[in-house]
Each structure stands twice: as structure tokens, then as C-alpha cells.
Amino acid sequence: MTSPVLSLETLTHFLAEAIREEVFGEYALVQKARLKESGDLDVPLGAAEDVETVGTLIWERGDTGDIAYAAKNCGAIQGYFHVARHFELALPPEVLALEEWGDTINPA
């Protein structure tokens, strides 16, 4: 029995989407910070929705569960980038810019 082959193009697309999801997806890093700031997932942060603002809100207003969840997201981001580097995949520039999210917020 043979397994299906995943093309490098498909893998690149998957990794890019997975990285975006860890930052901007439902209940991911940005939405967690929005909840801490306003209590509403759909209300953008008053300040920039950048890694520094989001990290500060999660660390200063979050409980241990929020911080652990952020660590999970950040670890996934770091893992996805590791896979991309291992296979020498060219992620889009806007995704490459998200790498700092895995390093900056991560408490681990």
C-alpha cells in the first residue's frame, strides 16, 4: 500500500495557512488579546495589532491558561517555520514576517 504524495507547493500553502491561523485565527493570539482588551473577539485592539501589543496583553492580563495557550500557538508557529526551512520552502513575505510571533510571545 502506498501513501499519497504531498507536493512541495501544497506543503508550502499548508504551512503558510497554518502559520496565519496560529496568529489571526479563531481564538488564536490576536483574538485572545482582543478578549483581554475589550471582551469581544471582533473589536480590533485600540493599539496596533502587532506582536508587542498582543504579547503584552496576553502576558499582563492573561491567566496561566491564556499564557499556556499562547505558548502552544507560538510553539506551533516555530514548528511550521522549522519544517519550511527543512524542506527549503519559500513562504510568502507576509508569512515570513510572522516568524517573530513565535519567538516574541512564547513563554517557553
Secondary structure as UniProt FT lines:
FT   HELIX           8..24
FT   TURN            26..27
FT   HELIX           29..38
FT   TURN            41..42
FT   HELIX           51..61
FT   HELIX           64..86
FT   TURN            87..88
FT   HELIX           93..96
FT   TURN            97..98
FT   HELIX           99..104
//
